[in-house]
């Protein structure tokens, strides 16, 4: 979800507005991967991992704030990286952002096809390939139409997400079983070996860092206001994820997740299992609606960012023909990927976490270190000194190494 309109003259923007920007950017379709990738550590382990990831991602956001305050209002992420870390890191950072946008676009097309197929199969005979094409074409048309169309639809989707989430989760709370939530029927279960494999997915679910320079501009370099927005916004995201974990892992047994993972971990597989648990047809429909709106909202935000980047890179015009070229380059590669590899949602989210680690964790920490040498009298500095920078870099390197170790079968994965 993109931000930020300029404030009216003489009117101090509220903390609530910035908080909603951070929370709305972080929370999206990625939350559907969390119960699946934490099935190995289950609920108690997931709570600890989510809390650890939240702390690290909140601090890395504060480091971007610290650096940004030393530059003119409106300075972009790219400007800061280029100035403090040089051309090589600037290129690495830019490539990682593009990779994240493309891989997430693929993930959302793949998941969108899965949900569309799950939703339409009760009405018409449609397979996942056809559903994927339908979903991709509709979103492509909306993004091609205009940014305003994306903005208006996103607003509607976010309102719908809030309403459907509250009502569906409220009903699912009544079905939670403590013995399922704490896996009490399995006395020989092992959890700790699967802890590391979940981290990159959780990192992706706390991504808001691209909004920090915009918030600094919006609040006119008021560091206390921006810190409050980042704290409250990320806390809202954390609470939503914990509630989601509670109702999902309190209703679906740990063994069932093996089948969900075997089917590619797509959202449609998770929803099918939720359908068998909820007695209320209305709750099932609300859950389906929430998943579709969360996915579409995330998809629109990510794909619009990729669309704008490609248009700027190739200098395509904003006329219909130019936007058509941009839409082709934006959506054709990930759509073909989703058609060839329809169940890659989980894998894509994991690789997005690998690339996001670079620009949302490692680069902010390195910039903070360089900034403190360049601007020793800075007005704001993240607490913890050099130790905190090392703490965040270790978190980043850990997340970057996990997908590689998993691919090489060096890390156990619950399946």
SEMARLO-498952 format. One line per field, with one value per residue (C-alpha): x, y, z; residue number from 1. Coordinates in nm, 3 decimals, always signed. Example, Ala and Ser with C-alpha at 12.3 -4.5 7.8 and 13.67 -1.06 7.14 Angstrom:
# residues 2
xx: c(+1.230:+1.367)
yy: c(-0.450:-0.106)
zz: c(+0.780:+0.714)
num: c(1:2)
# end
This chain:
# residues 415
xx: c(+0.000:+0.156:+0.159:+0.181:-0.006:+0.124:-0.023:-0.229:-0.045:-0.038:-0.204:-0.001:-0.060:-0.184:+0.019:-0.278:-0.237:+0.129:+0.057:-0.204:+0.039:+0.300:+0.050:-0.129:+0.198:+0.322:+0.001:-0.106:-0.115:+0.216:+0.032:-0.117:+0.229:+0.300:+0.092:+0.227:+0.598:+0.577:+0.400:+0.734:+0.778:+0.402:+0.229:+0.467:+0.772:+0.593:+0.519:+0.888:+1.004:+0.746:+0.853:+1.224:+1.156:+0.937:+1.212:+1.476:+1.257:+1.143:+1.504:+1.617:+1.337:+1.463:+1.809:+1.666:+1.500:+1.833:+2.010:+1.728:+1.721:+2.073:+1.960:+1.734:+1.362:+1.247:+1.580:+1.511:+1.640:+1.853:+2.011:+2.118:+2.263:+2.452:+2.599:+2.694:+2.783:+2.882:+2.784:+2.835:+2.601:+2.359:+2.346:+2.305:+2.031:+1.847:+1.867:+1.737:+1.436:+1.353:+1.391:+1.155:+0.893:+0.907:+0.910:+0.621:+0.422:+0.474:+0.377:+0.055:-0.045:+0.017:-0.182:-0.454:-0.504:-0.529:-0.794:-0.989:-0.997:-1.106:-1.382:-1.514:-1.502:-1.830:-1.996:-1.830:-1.582:-1.251:-0.899:-0.611:-0.444:-0.760:-0.817:-0.459:-0.506:-0.836:-0.686:-0.371:-0.564:-0.802:-0.522:-0.315:-0.609:-0.659:-0.291:-0.276:-0.588:-0.438:-0.277:-0.599:-0.789:-0.542:-0.573:-0.953:-0.975:-0.709:-0.911:-1.221:-1.021:-0.863:-1.202:-1.337:-1.032:-1.087:-1.457:-1.417:-1.112:-1.285:-1.602:-1.435:-1.167:-1.425:-1.621:-1.309:-1.202:-1.488:-1.354:-0.996:-0.890:-0.609:-0.487:-0.451:-0.294:-0.020:-0.001:-0.072:-0.153:+0.199:+0.443:+0.733:+0.707:+1.026:+1.008:+1.349:+1.512:+1.254:+1.291:+1.543:+1.359:+1.066:+1.259:+1.279:+0.901:+0.839:+1.082:+0.880:+0.565:+0.715:+0.819:+0.738:+1.085:+1.033:+0.782:+1.022:+1.160:+0.804:+0.706:+1.008:+0.888:+0.525:+0.610:+0.866:+1.161:+0.983:+1.173:+0.949:+0.639:+0.798:+0.927:+0.574:+0.430:+0.685:+0.634:+0.253:+0.224:+0.455:+0.289:-0.050:+0.098:+0.246:-0.086:-0.276:-0.025:-0.049:-0.430:-0.410:-0.170:-0.400:-0.712:-0.537:-0.308:-0.575:-0.813:-0.597:-0.379:-0.004:-0.014:-0.266:-0.010:+0.208:-0.058:-0.095:+0.282:+0.285:+0.026:+0.262:+0.143:-0.091:-0.368:-0.637:-0.508:-0.526:-0.879:-1.001:-0.898:-1.059:-1.383:-1.400:-1.359:-1.595:-1.959:-2.084:-2.114:-2.101:-1.767:-1.623:-1.740:-1.595:-1.265:-1.255:-1.340:-1.069:-0.805:-0.898:-0.898:-0.570:-0.406:-0.541:-0.449:-0.091:-0.073:-0.190:+0.062:+0.358:+0.277:+0.214:+0.559:+0.713:+0.505:+0.628:+0.990:+0.985:+0.813:+1.082:+1.371:+1.267:+1.122:+0.787:+0.519:+0.213:-0.015:-0.212:+0.051:+0.336:+0.140:+0.064:+0.438:+0.503:+0.218:+0.358:+0.703:+0.550:+0.304:+0.404:+0.716:+0.555:+0.232:+0.423:+0.606:+0.278:+0.140:+0.453:+0.496:+0.147:+0.228:+0.532:+0.375:+0.573:+0.903:+0.858:+0.784:+1.100:+1.319:+1.156:+1.273:+1.628:+1.636:+1.444:+1.709:+1.959:+1.769:+1.550:+1.806:+2.172:+2.183:+2.007:+2.256:+2.555:+2.412:+2.365:+2.730:+2.852:+2.615:+2.750:+3.101:+2.981:+2.739:+2.870:+2.644:+2.320:+1.999:+1.871:+2.048:+1.907:+1.985:+2.235:+2.536:+2.769:+2.632:+2.286:+2.427:+2.604:+2.283:+2.086:+2.360:+2.366:+1.987:+2.024:+2.303:+2.109:+1.802:+2.011:+2.177:+1.861:+1.708:+2.047:+2.095:+1.742:+1.807:+2.125:+1.931:+2.150:+1.852:+1.559:+1.220:+0.888:+0.708)
yy: c(+0.000:+0.325:+0.648:+0.967:+1.276:+1.611:+1.756:+2.069:+2.385:+2.442:+2.110:+1.861:+1.509:+1.257:+0.963:+0.742:+0.813:+0.712:+0.410:+0.286:+0.337:+0.115:-0.150:-0.153:-0.191:-0.475:-0.677:-0.852:-1.184:-1.287:-1.359:-1.671:-1.824:-1.776:-2.067:-2.298:-2.217:-2.224:-2.564:-2.718:-2.508:-2.479:-2.209:-2.147:-2.144:-1.921:-1.662:-1.643:-1.622:-1.354:-1.146:-1.180:-1.082:-0.790:-0.648:-0.674:-0.530:-0.243:-0.154:-0.175:+0.069:+0.304:+0.287:+0.408:+0.692:+0.781:+0.802:+0.984:+1.265:+1.363:+1.431:+1.693:+1.628:+1.392:+1.212:+0.862:+0.528:+0.509:+0.850:+0.752:+0.415:+0.568:+0.846:+0.643:+0.300:+0.372:+0.251:-0.122:-0.138:+0.091:-0.156:-0.455:-0.274:-0.182:-0.537:-0.680:-0.446:-0.544:-0.912:-0.878:-0.699:-0.956:-1.262:-1.129:-1.051:-1.413:-1.536:-1.334:-1.445:-1.805:-1.766:-1.565:-1.851:-2.092:-1.884:-1.810:-2.179:-2.265:-2.001:-2.069:-2.450:-2.448:-2.243:-2.331:-2.590:-2.403:-2.537:-2.352:-2.255:-2.083:-1.923:-1.790:-1.627:-1.470:-1.327:-1.197:-1.033:-0.852:-0.707:-0.620:-0.425:-0.232:-0.135:-0.045:+0.172:+0.419:+0.467:+0.630:+0.308:+0.115:+0.374:+0.362:-0.016:-0.055:+0.166:-0.048:-0.368:-0.251:-0.162:-0.499:-0.676:-0.521:-0.611:-0.967:-1.036:-0.922:-1.124:-1.443:-1.452:-1.378:-1.689:-1.905:-1.813:-2.023:-2.332:-2.314:-2.630:-2.600:-2.953:-2.867:-2.526:-2.683:-3.015:-3.211:-3.540:-3.583:-3.669:-3.732:-3.409:-3.218:-2.840:-2.673:-2.820:-2.640:-2.295:-2.140:-2.239:-2.011:-1.686:-1.548:-1.583:-1.391:-1.118:-1.064:-1.018:-0.716:-0.527:-0.154:-0.002:+0.168:+0.398:+0.543:+0.829:+0.926:+0.935:+1.152:+1.399:+1.373:+1.455:+1.721:+1.537:+1.496:+1.185:+1.120:+1.111:+0.872:+0.645:+0.629:+0.540:+0.263:+0.124:+0.126:+0.018:-0.281:-0.375:-0.383:-0.614:-0.838:-0.859:-0.945:-1.221:-1.364:-1.368:-1.535:-1.799:-1.861:-1.929:-2.126:-2.345:-2.381:-2.533:-2.732:-3.008:-3.005:-3.323:-3.169:-2.905:-3.176:-3.222:-2.845:-2.815:-3.112:-2.930:-2.634:-2.435:-2.224:-2.027:-2.239:-2.550:-2.373:-2.248:-2.597:-2.721:-2.424:-2.499:-2.842:-2.694:-2.396:-2.494:-2.156:-2.109:-1.733:-1.764:-1.965:-1.702:-1.421:-1.608:-1.655:-1.289:-1.177:-1.394:-1.266:-0.901:-0.934:-1.100:-0.852:-0.552:-0.677:-0.767:-0.423:-0.246:-0.461:-0.472:-0.095:-0.039:-0.268:-0.103:+0.247:+0.131:-0.028:+0.276:+0.502:+0.271:+0.237:+0.591:+0.462:+0.727:+0.745:+0.722:+0.404:+0.260:+0.331:+0.186:-0.122:-0.182:-0.134:-0.371:-0.634:-0.624:-0.609:-0.896:-1.131:-1.289:-1.360:-1.481:-1.729:-1.838:-1.893:-2.098:-2.316:-2.346:-2.296:-2.401:-2.186:-1.941:-2.056:-2.084:-1.736:-1.578:-1.743:-1.607:-1.265:-1.281:-1.355:-1.046:-0.827:-0.910:-0.707:-0.379:-0.396:-0.529:-0.542:-0.216:-0.009:-0.138:-0.059:+0.286:+0.359:+0.271:+0.491:+0.771:+0.787:+0.836:+1.100:+1.282:+1.240:+1.520:+1.372:+1.471:+1.113:+0.782:+0.433:+0.310:+0.028:+0.170:-0.059:-0.370:-0.304:-0.271:-0.606:-0.760:-0.652:-0.758:-1.105:-1.125:-1.028:-1.275:-1.550:-1.484:-1.462:-1.798:-1.995:-2.026:-2.133:-2.391:-2.519:-2.562:-2.758:-2.979:-2.859:-2.743:-2.962:-2.853:-2.972:-3.162)
zz: c(+0.000:-0.099:+0.098:+0.146:+0.054:+0.163:+0.478:+0.485:+0.582:+0.954:+1.033:+1.235:+1.102:+1.356:+1.479:+1.391:+1.020:+1.012:+1.230:+0.984:+0.695:+0.864:+0.975:+0.639:+0.450:+0.669:+0.696:+0.378:+0.202:+0.358:+0.683:+0.522:+0.502:+0.874:+1.018:+0.745:+0.781:+1.164:+1.169:+1.263:+1.580:+1.637:+1.841:+2.133:+1.907:+1.655:+1.925:+2.017:+1.654:+1.571:+1.872:+1.778:+1.416:+1.522:+1.746:+1.473:+1.197:+1.419:+1.504:+1.140:+1.054:+1.325:+1.167:+0.836:+1.030:+1.198:+0.861:+0.682:+0.938:+0.828:+0.470:+0.311:+0.341:+0.069:+0.025:-0.106:+0.011:-0.305:-0.237:+0.114:+0.012:-0.280:-0.066:+0.241:+0.100:-0.262:-0.608:-0.546:-0.247:-0.430:-0.721:-0.486:-0.299:-0.621:-0.757:-0.429:-0.436:-0.796:-0.713:-0.415:-0.626:-0.906:-0.680:-0.471:-0.786:-0.890:-0.540:-0.538:-0.889:-0.786:-0.464:-0.642:-0.886:-0.595:-0.412:-0.732:-0.817:-0.461:-0.473:-0.825:-0.816:-0.623:-0.897:-1.228:-1.356:-1.358:-1.306:-1.138:-1.467:-1.590:-1.249:-1.246:-1.588:-1.481:-1.163:-1.336:-1.621:-1.385:-1.171:-1.480:-1.620:-1.294:-1.267:-1.638:-1.601:-1.353:-1.014:-0.897:-0.976:-0.760:-0.481:-0.473:-0.494:-0.223:+0.012:-0.044:+0.004:+0.330:+0.478:+0.366:+0.513:+0.855:+0.865:+0.734:+0.956:+1.275:+1.214:+1.084:+1.356:+1.627:+1.530:+1.490:+1.845:+1.979:+1.799:+1.932:+2.119:+2.374:+2.307:+1.938:+2.008:+2.224:+2.035:+2.354:+2.175:+2.038:+2.318:+2.080:+1.879:+1.793:+1.746:+1.787:+1.471:+1.254:+1.410:+1.169:+0.849:+0.937:+0.988:+0.628:+0.589:+0.910:+0.800:+0.482:+0.691:+0.871:+0.559:+0.576:+0.544:+0.209:+0.379:+0.637:+0.418:+0.329:+0.696:+0.779:+0.514:+0.626:+0.990:+0.893:+1.054:+1.390:+1.502:+1.804:+1.584:+1.333:+1.611:+1.754:+1.412:+1.359:+1.710:+1.708:+1.344:+1.383:+1.714:+1.541:+1.277:+1.549:+1.737:+1.416:+1.337:+1.690:+1.673:+1.332:+1.467:+1.762:+1.555:+1.278:+1.487:+1.750:+1.495:+1.251:+1.394:+1.330:+1.118:+0.876:+0.784:+0.630:+0.362:+0.315:+0.268:+0.030:-0.185:-0.218:+0.083:-0.127:+0.040:-0.124:+0.057:+0.392:+0.322:+0.229:+0.572:+0.743:+0.557:+0.724:+1.072:+1.074:+1.112:+0.995:+0.620:+0.677:+0.860:+0.572:+0.324:+0.538:+0.563:+0.187:+0.137:+0.379:+0.212:-0.133:-0.025:+0.168:-0.130:-0.384:-0.169:-0.131:-0.498:-0.608:-0.385:-0.488:-0.858:-0.870:-0.718:-0.980:-1.256:-1.159:-1.133:-1.480:-1.632:-1.484:-1.579:-1.945:-1.965:-2.095:-2.134:-1.911:-2.216:-2.289:-2.522:-2.279:-1.987:-2.197:-2.252:-1.882:-1.789:-2.025:-1.864:-1.516:-1.537:-1.819:-1.659:-1.317:-1.481:-1.698:-1.385:-1.200:-1.491:-1.509:-1.130:-0.984:-0.627:-0.557:-0.312:-0.008:-0.194:-0.341:-0.002:+0.132:-0.148:-0.107:+0.254:+0.134:-0.089:+0.157:+0.417:+0.214:+0.182:+0.496:+0.747:+0.640:+0.440:+0.713:+0.973:+0.749:+0.671:+1.041:+1.107:+0.818:+0.914:+1.270:+1.132:+0.884:+1.119:+1.477:+1.607:+1.468:+1.646:+1.675:+1.720:+1.770:+2.124:+2.171:+1.995:+1.797:+1.970:+1.827:+1.474:+1.514:+1.653:+1.344:+1.098:+1.257:+1.219:+0.853:+0.778:+0.954:+0.738:+0.420:+0.482:+0.566:+0.214:+0.076:+0.353:+0.292:-0.081:-0.003:+0.242:+0.528:+0.733:+0.846:+0.713:+0.853:+0.579)
num: c(1:2:3:4:5:6:7:8:9:10:11:12:13:14:15:16:17:18:19:20:21:22:23:24:25:26:27:28:29:30:31:32:33:34:35:36:37:38:39:40:41:42:43:44:45:46:47:48:49:50:51:52:53:54:55:56:57:58:59:60:61:62:63:64:65:66:67:68:69:70:71:72:73:74:75:76:77:78:79:80:81:82:83:84:85:86:87:88:89:90:91:92:93:94:95:96:97:98:99:100:101:102:103:104:105:106:107:108:109:110:111:112:113:114:115:116:117:118:119:120:121:122:123:124:125:126:127:128:129:130:131:132:133:134:135:136:137:138:139:140:141:142:143:144:145:146:147:148:149:150:151:152:153:154:155:156:157:158:159:160:161:162:163:164:165:166:167:168:169:170:171:172:173:174:175:176:177:178:179:180:181:182:183:184:185:186:187:188:189:190:191:192:193:194:195:196:197:198:199:200:201:202:203:204:205:206:207:208:209:210:211:212:213:214:215:216:217:218:219:220:221:222:223:224:225:226:227:228:229:230:231:232:233:234:235:236:237:238:239:240:241:242:243:244:245:246:247:248:249:250:251:252:253:254:255:256:257:258:259:260:261:262:263:264:265:266:267:268:269:270:271:272:273:274:275:276:277:278:279:280:281:282:283:284:285:286:287:288:289:290:291:292:293:294:295:296:297:298:299:300:301:302:303:304:305:306:307:308:309:310:311:312:313:314:315:316:317:318:319:320:321:322:323:324:325:326:327:328:329:330:331:332:333:334:335:336:337:338:339:340:341:342:343:344:345:346:347:348:349:350:351:352:353:354:355:356:357:358:359:360:361:362:363:364:365:366:367:368:369:370:371:372:373:374:375:376:377:378:379:380:381:382:383:384:385:386:387:388:389:390:391:392:393:394:395:396:397:398:399:400:401:402:403:404:405:406:407:408:409:410:411:412:413:414:415)
# end
